[in-house]
Amino acid sequence: MKILVVGNGGREHAIAWALLRSPKVKQAICIPGNGGTAQLERCRNMPMRVDDFEGIARFALVQGASFVVVGPELPLARGISDYLRKQDVKVFGPTLAGAEIEASKTWAKNLMIEAGIPTGRSQTFTDREAAQTYVSEQGAPIVVKADGLAAGKGVVVAQTIAEAQDAIAALWQQGFHKLAIEEFLTGQEVSVLALTDGKTIRPLLPAQDHKQIGEGDTGPNTGGMGVYAPTPLVSPELLQNIQKTILEPAITTLNARGIDYRGILYAGLMIDGDNNCRVLEFNCRFGDPETQAILPLLETPLHEVILACIEQRLDQIPPLQWHEGSAVCVVAASEGYPGSYAKGFPIQGIDAAEATGAMVFHAGTKYQNPQTLTDGGRVLGVTGVGDSFNDAIALAYQAIDKIEFDGIYYRRDIGHRLKAS
């Protein structure tokens, strides 16, 4: 098999790495890839834009690719799967219509209501003053969301009315002229990613990430500063309940709308102390950095289940098999992230980090032989796998402590909820 992976982040490095664990996969080609995929054995990069649908289709056909895996939400929301299917290229990722579940918070909320999926109250505004009036009337805490794609940074949990007003003004200035103002829900956030062929849906291991930049879960939201899986907060019984009350109704309702959804359905959940689950949002792709903690624990060959989803025969695949133990991923970021940051700094210590037994997934890097340079806000994701969470956390930090670049920043408390429980 030769498989194309679209994207250039840590998620795509982890997907390519997981695919290549199978001897049946001859080569992974990443479009455009990063410094890590450039150095991954049996993997190569192809310098193309993720929205060059015609070029990707032509390249897939010429290379005889078995299928294409789409990592980021942006090309999915622009219709890459629709285009590739029309060119007879097999693709893992929902169509333009299905990707609306992430591309529009309002669309997703309406789908949840139609499906009877538990979620918080929400109002949508296209008028800035009306939104500000609404938050003044509702009070705080309250959640302000950009309705469209915002790379994981379009959500502000405002503790005061003033913070909510500032968030509305800031998002409006960034060009988000459609906002969702939502009820503040209490509990712990959990990510449940599920594979689906549009008929059958199977959850992966539940994970918990740390979205905020500062230790103690403080400061602005990021794309994710660390994650652990499987979270003990979600028992097998609770996961089964999530499947029956959230995942399956979502797929049933998508089908009722005539949407053929094949790919990942990612539910961002809030779980309270009584194990009540409500959906915060849906995403239409693998999570980042959740993927970097979940896939190292997957024992079933990834290419088999992806192909089963594409060919709508997921119900014929045996239950997913997982390695025993736990995984923790800690993200090393550039100084200034999630705001502005500099690029182009040499990275040292990756080999030493990998020598500990940890995995180093590249996110914002580029390879200029013989150096690997920083090239993004989130630079690396260092994953430790162990028999216990304590072992996995210790390994991840032992490894990341060996990595150096100018301005390196990472949280020292990834997994702190585990230690507190």
RODO-2510 file (C-alpha; in nm, 4 decimals, decimal comma):
residues 421
     n   res          X          Y          Z
     1     m     0,0000     0,0000     0,0000
     2     k     0,0992     0,3592    -0,0697
     3     i    -0,1008     0,6112     0,1350
     4     l    -0,1225     0,9911     0,1109
     5     v    -0,1589     1,1948     0,4301
     6     v    -0,2725     1,5560     0,3838
     7     g    -0,1440     1,8031     0,6433
     8     n     0,1735     1,9248     0,8107
     9     g     0,1167     1,8986     1,1864
    10     g     0,1844     1,6631     1,4741
    11     r    -0,1408     1,4841     1,4026
    12     e    -0,0286     1,4017     1,0483
    13     h     0,3151     1,2837     1,1667
    14     a     0,1394     1,0517     1,4133
    15     i    -0,0997     0,9235     1,1429
    16     a     0,1876     0,8510     0,9022
    17     w     0,3873     0,6837     1,1805
    18     a     0,0895     0,4674     1,2791
    19     l     0,0176     0,3652     0,9194
    20     l     0,3810     0,2674     0,8656
    21     r     0,3765     0,0307     1,1644
    22     s     0,2104    -0,2186     0,9299
    23     p     0,4383    -0,4086     0,6883
    24     k     0,1512    -0,3920     0,4372
    25     v     0,2054    -0,0168     0,4030
    26     k     0,4964     0,0364     0,1652
    27     q     0,5095     0,4141     0,1815
    28     a     0,3383     0,7176     0,3333
    29     i     0,3545     1,0445     0,1422
    30     c     0,2749     1,3601     0,3398
    31     i     0,1358     1,6698     0,1668
    32     p     0,3163     1,8891     0,2551
    33     g     0,4465     1,7183     0,5708
    34     n     0,7015     1,8623     0,8139
    35     g     1,0540     1,8108     0,9429
    36     g     0,9579     1,4891     1,1189
    37     t     0,7840     1,3208     0,8269
    38     a     1,0791     1,4216     0,6072
    39     q     1,3020     1,1993     0,8247
    40     l     1,0552     0,9154     0,8910
    41     e     1,1586     0,5859     0,7337
    42     r     0,9424     0,4876     0,4310
    43     c     0,7877     0,8335     0,4336
    44     r     0,8451     1,1356     0,2119
    45     n     0,7049     1,4829     0,1770
    46     m     0,5409     1,6349    -0,1278
    47     p     0,5487     2,0182    -0,1251
    48     m     0,1905     2,0986    -0,2227
    49     r    -0,0790     2,3124    -0,0617
    50     v    -0,3516     2,1272     0,1293
    51     d    -0,6123     2,3116    -0,0806
    52     d    -0,4577     2,2146    -0,4166
    53     f    -0,7297     1,9565    -0,4745
    54     e    -0,6555     1,9085    -0,8415
    55     g    -0,2839     1,8551    -0,7758
    56     i    -0,3497     1,6143    -0,4880
    57     a    -0,5954     1,4105    -0,6984
    58     r    -0,3572     1,3929    -0,9924
    59     f    -0,0660     1,2979    -0,7673
    60     a    -0,2721     1,0260    -0,5945
    61     l    -0,3725     0,8742    -0,9281
    62     v    -0,0203     0,8870    -1,0735
    63     q     0,1282     0,7331    -0,7576
    64     g    -0,1392     0,4631    -0,7426
    65     a    -0,2262     0,5613    -0,3860
    66     s    -0,4530     0,3164    -0,2036
    67     f    -0,6293     0,6060    -0,0324
    68     v    -0,5869     0,9573     0,1063
    69     v    -0,6188     1,0519     0,4756
    70     v    -0,7097     1,4168     0,5333
    71     g    -0,5757     1,5546     0,8614
    72     p    -0,6792     1,9215     0,8979
    73     e    -1,0288     2,0635     0,9064
    74     l    -0,9643     2,3410     0,6520
    75     p    -0,9422     2,1273     0,3343
    76     l    -1,2369     1,9168     0,4577
    77     a    -1,4454     2,2321     0,5061
    78     r    -1,3527     2,3378     0,1512
    79     g    -1,4624     2,0097    -0,0040
    80     i    -1,1464     1,8070    -0,0651
    81     s    -1,3275     1,4767    -0,0095
    82     d    -1,5985     1,5644    -0,2609
    83     y    -1,3343     1,6521    -0,5207
    84     l    -1,1243     1,3402    -0,4663
    85     r    -1,4266     1,1101    -0,4785
    86     k    -1,5282     1,2597    -0,8135
    87     q    -1,1789     1,1728    -0,9420
    88     d    -1,2199     0,8115    -0,8184
    89     v    -0,9649     0,8620    -0,5405
    90     k    -1,0521     0,6877    -0,2143
    91     v    -1,0483     0,9336     0,0743
    92     f    -1,0916     0,9206     0,4525
    93     g    -1,2684     1,2347     0,5646
    94     p    -1,6238     1,3704     0,5467
    95     t    -1,7655     1,5632     0,2537
    96     l    -1,8172     1,9390     0,2503
    97     a    -2,1692     1,8883     0,3852
    98     g    -2,0458     1,6671     0,6697
    99     a    -1,7595     1,9009     0,7590
   100     e    -2,0168     2,1685     0,8453
   101     i    -2,0370     1,9928     1,1817
   102     e    -1,7079     2,1683     1,2643
   103     a    -1,7134     2,4596     1,0209
   104     s    -2,0278     2,6109     1,1760
   105     k    -2,1063     2,6016     1,5474
   106     t    -2,4657     2,7024     1,4675
   107     w    -2,5113     2,4213     1,2132
   108     a    -2,3716     2,1693     1,4617
   109     k    -2,5940     2,2962     1,7442
   110     n    -2,9033     2,2637     1,5244
   111     l    -2,8030     1,9076     1,4363
   112     m    -2,7646     1,8224     1,8067
   113     i    -3,1088     1,9603     1,8845
   114     e    -3,2603     1,7666     1,5940
   115     a    -3,0866     1,4466     1,7085
   116     g    -3,1819     1,4907     2,0743
   117     i    -2,8165     1,5042     2,1766
   118     p    -2,7574     1,6653     2,5194
   119     t    -2,5867     2,0036     2,4859
   120     g    -2,5840     2,3520     2,6365
   121     r    -2,8069     2,6459     2,5434
   122     s    -2,6763     2,8658     2,2628
   123     q    -2,7655     3,1802     2,0700
   124     t    -2,6109     3,2916     1,7395
   125     f    -2,5410     3,6557     1,6540
   126     t    -2,4362     3,8370     1,3378
   127     d    -2,4687     4,1756     1,5079
   128     r    -2,1909     4,2693     1,7490
   129     e    -2,4009     4,5039     1,9632
   130     a    -2,6783     4,2461     1,9962
   131     a    -2,4225     3,9887     2,1141
   132     q    -2,2847     4,2305     2,3726
   133     t    -2,6331     4,3147     2,4954
   134     y    -2,7132     3,9448     2,5276
   135     v    -2,4100     3,8658     2,7459
   136     s    -2,4917     4,1632     2,9686
   137     e    -2,8400     4,0200     3,0178
   138     q    -2,7238     3,6603     3,0708
   139     g    -2,4347     3,7345     3,3046
   140     a    -2,1139     3,5380     3,3554
   141     p    -1,9488     3,2941     3,3352
   142     i    -2,0454     3,2527     2,9707
   143     v    -1,8778     3,1133     2,6578
   144     v    -1,8063     3,3133     2,3423
   145     k    -1,7269     3,1182     2,0243
   146     a    -1,6357     3,2094     1,6690
   147     d    -1,8915     3,0322     1,4513
   148     g    -1,6304     2,9326     1,1911
   149     l    -1,2923     2,7598     1,1915
   150     a    -1,0366     2,9185     1,4239
   151     a    -0,7612     2,6555     1,4650
   152     g    -0,8764     2,5712     1,8167
   153     k    -0,8368     2,9296     1,9352
   154     g    -1,1846     3,0697     1,8707
   155     v    -1,3355     2,9911     2,2117
   156     v    -1,3254     3,2191     2,5160
   157     v    -1,4642     3,1080     2,8512
   158     a    -1,5414     3,4461     3,0066
   159     q    -1,5572     3,4619     3,3844
   160     t    -1,6945     3,8175     3,3844
   161     i    -1,9225     4,0215     3,1585
   162     a    -1,6267     4,2487     3,0795
   163     e    -1,4227     3,9494     2,9593
   164     a    -1,7130     3,8387     2,7405
   165     q    -1,7456     4,1867     2,5899
   166     d    -1,3712     4,1941     2,5192
   167     a    -1,3907     3,8484     2,3585
   168     i    -1,6731     3,9570     2,1292
   169     a    -1,4768     4,2659     2,0274
   170     a    -1,1556     4,0682     1,9689
   171     l    -1,3210     3,7945     1,7601
   172     w    -1,5122     4,0560     1,5601
   173     q    -1,1856     4,2401     1,4892
   174     q    -1,0322     3,9088     1,3718
   175     g    -1,3064     3,8838     1,1090
   176     f    -1,5506     3,6507     1,2862
   177     h    -1,8802     3,8274     1,2205
   178     k    -2,0931     3,5340     1,3292
   179     l    -2,0649     3,4378     1,6948
   180     a    -2,2216     3,1713     1,9152
   181     i    -2,2831     3,2693     2,2778
   182     e    -2,3254     2,9564     2,4867
   183     e    -2,4173     2,8439     2,8331
   184     f    -2,1218     2,7801     3,0633
   185     l    -2,1115     2,4115     3,1560
   186     t    -1,9287     2,2740     3,4596
   187     g    -1,7305     1,9515     3,4851
   188     q    -1,4294     1,8090     3,3026
   189     e    -1,3750     1,8189     2,9282
   190     v    -1,3194     1,4905     2,7461
   191     s    -1,2422     1,4164     2,3813
   192     v    -1,4054     1,1103     2,2274
   193     l    -1,2906     1,0460     1,8709
   194     a    -1,4799     0,7836     1,6755
   195     l    -1,4259     0,6075     1,3432
   196     t    -1,7305     0,5883     1,1191
   197     d    -1,8217     0,4650     0,7720
   198     g    -2,1452     0,6611     0,7792
   199     k    -2,3448     0,3675     0,9175
   200     t    -2,1384     0,2065     1,1953
   201     i    -1,9475     0,4166     1,4488
   202     r    -1,6739     0,2970     1,6853
   203     p    -1,5148     0,5169     1,9507
   204     l    -1,1402     0,5271     2,0067
   205     l    -0,9883     0,5605     2,3540
   206     p    -1,1251     0,8660     2,5379
   207     a    -0,8688     1,1391     2,6034
   208     q    -0,8343     1,4609     2,8013
   209     d    -0,6305     1,7521     2,6748
   210     h    -0,5011     2,0740     2,8263
   211     k    -0,6120     2,3585     2,6007
   212     q    -0,4858     2,6590     2,7942
   213     i    -0,1330     2,7923     2,7608
   214     g    -0,0597     2,8302     3,1332
   215     e    -0,0037     2,5798     3,4091
   216     g    -0,3062     2,5131     3,6241
   217     d    -0,5163     2,5512     3,3079
   218     t    -0,4826     2,9287     3,2980
   219     g    -0,4466     3,1841     3,0206
   220     p    -0,5791     3,1846     2,6635
   221     n    -0,6849     2,8732     2,4750
   222     t    -0,4436     2,7085     2,2329
   223     g    -0,4692     2,4198     1,9901
   224     g    -0,3702     2,1982     2,2853
   225     m    -0,0637     2,1877     2,5130
   226     g    -0,0809     1,8235     2,6158
   227     v    -0,3085     1,5229     2,6416
   228     y    -0,3455     1,1840     2,8056
   229     a    -0,5321     0,8651     2,7141
   230     p    -0,7289     0,6678     2,8066
   231     t    -0,8805     0,9005     3,0652
   232     p    -1,0036     0,7120     3,3744
   233     l    -1,2910     0,9612     3,3909
   234     v    -1,4687     0,7597     3,1192
   235     s    -1,5475     0,4030     3,2218
   236     p    -1,6340     0,1389     2,9594
   237     e    -1,9993     0,1731     3,0674
   238     l    -1,9936     0,5505     3,0254
   239     l    -1,8264     0,5185     2,6844
   240     q    -2,1020     0,2798     2,5772
   241     n    -2,3584     0,5359     2,6927
   242     i    -2,1801     0,8103     2,4943
   243     q    -2,1995     0,5907     2,1872
   244     k    -2,5741     0,5313     2,2297
   245     t    -2,6815     0,8837     2,3288
   246     i    -2,4373     1,0998     2,1294
   247     l    -2,2383     0,9254     1,8555
   248     e    -2,5071     0,7034     1,7064
   249     p    -2,7796     0,9736     1,7074
   250     a    -2,5366     1,2103     1,5319
   251     i    -2,4694     0,9604     1,2509
   252     t    -2,8399     0,8729     1,2229
   253     t    -2,9314     1,2410     1,1883
   254     l    -2,6538     1,3060     0,9351
   255     n    -2,7919     1,0154     0,7318
   256     a    -3,1437     1,1551     0,7596
   257     r    -3,0101     1,4788     0,6107
   258     g    -2,8649     1,2816     0,3194
   259     i    -2,5035     1,3257     0,4352
   260     d    -2,2675     1,0318     0,3749
   261     y    -2,0167     1,0826     0,6591
   262     r    -1,7023     0,8673     0,6400
   263     g    -1,4127     0,9651     0,8604
   264     i    -1,3639     1,0782     1,2188
   265     l    -1,6444     1,2199     1,4286
   266     y    -1,4859     1,3901     1,7276
   267     a    -1,7096     1,4820     2,0206
   268     g    -1,5844     1,7394     2,2679
   269     l    -1,7769     1,6605     2,5869
   270     m    -1,8330     1,8118     2,9288
   271     i    -1,8839     1,5475     3,1978
   272     d    -2,0120     1,6549     3,5386
   273     g    -1,9724     1,4860     3,8764
   274     d    -2,2788     1,2686     3,8150
   275     n    -2,1383     1,1398     3,4827
   276     n    -2,3871     1,3427     3,2805
   277     c    -2,2423     1,4185     2,9364
   278     r    -2,3186     1,7211     2,7224
   279     v    -2,1592     1,8029     2,3884
   280     l    -1,9539     2,1220     2,3713
   281     e    -1,8720     2,0811     2,0019
   282     f    -1,8159     1,8331     1,7231
   283     n    -1,5064     1,8198     1,5031
   284     c    -1,4754     1,6461     1,1680
   285     r    -1,1182     1,5104     1,1942
   286     f    -0,8554     1,3546     1,4174
   287     g    -0,7748     1,5750     1,7163
   288     d    -0,4383     1,7382     1,7714
   289     p    -0,2719     1,6515     2,0095
   290     e    -0,5195     1,3713     2,1006
   291     t    -0,4012     1,1645     1,8024
   292     q    -0,0441     1,1692     1,9338
   293     a    -0,1568     0,9917     2,2534
   294     i    -0,4287     0,7648     2,1126
   295     l    -0,2593     0,6091     1,8080
   296     p     0,0510     0,4815     1,9960
   297     l    -0,1896     0,2638     2,1981
   298     l    -0,3767     0,1247     1,8951
   299     e    -0,2871    -0,2361     1,8235
   300     t    -0,5266    -0,2933     1,5321
   301     p    -0,3544    -0,1838     1,2063
   302     l    -0,4735     0,1698     1,1326
   303     h    -0,4879     0,1211     0,7558
   304     e    -0,7336    -0,1678     0,7970
   305     v    -0,9930     0,0306     0,9884
   306     i    -0,9541     0,3404     0,7710
   307     l    -1,0062     0,1366     0,4551
   308     a    -1,3083    -0,0315     0,6152
   309     c    -1,4574     0,3133     0,6801
   310     i    -1,3930     0,4256     0,3224
   311     e    -1,5512     0,1065     0,1828
   312     q    -1,8421     0,1122     0,4332
   313     r    -1,7690    -0,2242     0,5935
   314     l    -1,6685    -0,1136     0,9423
   315     d    -1,9264    -0,3531     1,0884
   316     q    -1,7208    -0,6426     0,9482
   317     i    -1,4014    -0,5444     1,1325
   318     p    -1,3375    -0,7156     1,4699
   319     p    -1,3426    -0,4941     1,7822
   320     l    -1,0473    -0,2578     1,8007
   321     q    -0,7507    -0,3946     1,9946
   322     w    -0,5468    -0,1706     2,2254
   323     h    -0,2117    -0,2024     2,3987
   324     e    -0,2231    -0,2095     2,7769
   325     g    -0,1132     0,1034     2,9588
   326     s    -0,1361     0,4779     2,9189
   327     a    -0,0003     0,7504     2,6932
   328     v     0,0809     1,1140     2,7698
   329     c     0,1821     1,3764     2,5131
   330     v     0,3472     1,7041     2,6159
   331     v     0,3654     1,9852     2,3589
   332     a     0,6760     2,2026     2,3195
   333     a     0,5779     2,5437     2,1835
   334     s     0,7500     2,8550     2,0570
   335     e     0,7820     3,1533     2,2889
   336     g     0,4850     3,3841     2,2325
   337     y     0,2390     3,1145     2,1213
   338     p    -0,0648     3,1362     2,0874
   339     g     0,0210     3,4923     1,9907
   340     s     0,3045     3,5951     1,7589
   341     y     0,6308     3,4006     1,7648
   342     a     0,9614     3,3747     1,5770
   343     k     1,0611     3,0795     1,3560
   344     g     1,3771     2,9230     1,2217
   345     f     1,5562     2,8224     1,5420
   346     p     1,7667     2,5017     1,5326
   347     i     1,6301     2,2177     1,7480
   348     q     1,8704     2,0020     1,9469
   349     g     1,8153     1,6850     2,1463
   350     i     1,5482     1,5032     1,9454
   351     d     1,7650     1,1909     1,9087
   352     a     1,8396     1,1938     2,2816
   353     a     1,4691     1,2319     2,3577
   354     e     1,3800     0,9360     2,1346
   355     a     1,6589     0,7288     2,2945
   356     t     1,4581     0,7334     2,6202
   357     g     1,1876     0,5301     2,4461
   358     a     0,9513     0,8245     2,3992
   359     m     0,8088     0,9257     2,0613
   360     v     0,8706     1,2745     1,9233
   361     f     0,6010     1,3889     1,6821
   362     h     0,6906     1,6989     1,4838
   363     a     0,4306     1,9726     1,4423
   364     g     0,5779     2,3117     1,3492
   365     t     0,9164     2,2045     1,2111
   366     k     1,1041     2,1948     0,8819
   367     y     1,4095     1,9931     0,7853
   368     q     1,7050     2,1645     0,6219
   369     n     1,9717     1,8963     0,6097
   370     p     2,1383     1,8478     0,8529
   371     q     1,9228     2,0631     1,0823
   372     t     1,5645     2,0561     1,2035
   373     l     1,4282     2,4079     1,2565
   374     t     1,1246     2,5507     1,4346
   375     d     0,8500     2,6497     1,1911
   376     g     0,5330     2,6984     1,3944
   377     g     0,3666     2,7759     1,7262
   378     r     0,3356     2,4207     1,8502
   379     v     0,6711     2,2722     1,7533
   380     l     0,6850     1,9162     1,8903
   381     g     0,4662     1,6680     2,0761
   382     v     0,6590     1,4275     2,2991
   383     t     0,4658     1,1121     2,3860
   384     g     0,5489     0,8713     2,6639
   385     v     0,3784     0,5318     2,6891
   386     g     0,3902     0,3352     3,0146
   387     d     0,2186     0,0707     3,2222
   388     s     0,0666     0,3489     3,4326
   389     f    -0,0034     0,7195     3,3905
   390     n     0,2801     0,8008     3,6308
   391     d     0,5215     0,6011     3,4135
   392     a     0,3961     0,7677     3,0946
   393     i     0,4177     1,1182     3,2443
   394     a     0,7678     1,0544     3,3766
   395     l     0,8883     0,9271     3,0387
   396     a     0,7360     1,2178     2,8458
   397     y     0,9069     1,4731     3,0707
   398     q     1,2355     1,2813     3,0819
   399     a     1,2379     1,2999     2,7022
   400     i     1,1191     1,6583     2,6518
   401     d     1,3778     1,7855     2,9012
   402     k     1,6475     1,6758     2,6527
   403     i     1,5104     1,8984     2,3737
   404     e     1,6347     2,2538     2,3276
   405     f     1,5578     2,5462     2,0992
   406     d     1,5466     2,9218     2,1543
   407     g     1,2300     3,0151     2,3402
   408     i     1,1107     2,6594     2,4078
   409     y     0,8063     2,6512     2,6330
   410     y     0,6040     2,3615     2,7689
   411     r     0,3706     2,3115     3,0599
   412     r     0,5106     2,1165     3,3532
   413     d     0,1726     1,9964     3,4782
   414     i     0,0262     1,7867     3,1964
   415     g    -0,1807     1,5173     3,3673
   416     h    -0,2277     1,7177     3,6884
   417     r    -0,5947     1,6109     3,7054
   418     l    -0,4793     1,2485     3,7294
   419     k    -0,2568     1,3262     4,0263
   420     a    -0,5367     1,5177     4,1970
   421     s    -0,7893     1,2352     4,1565
***
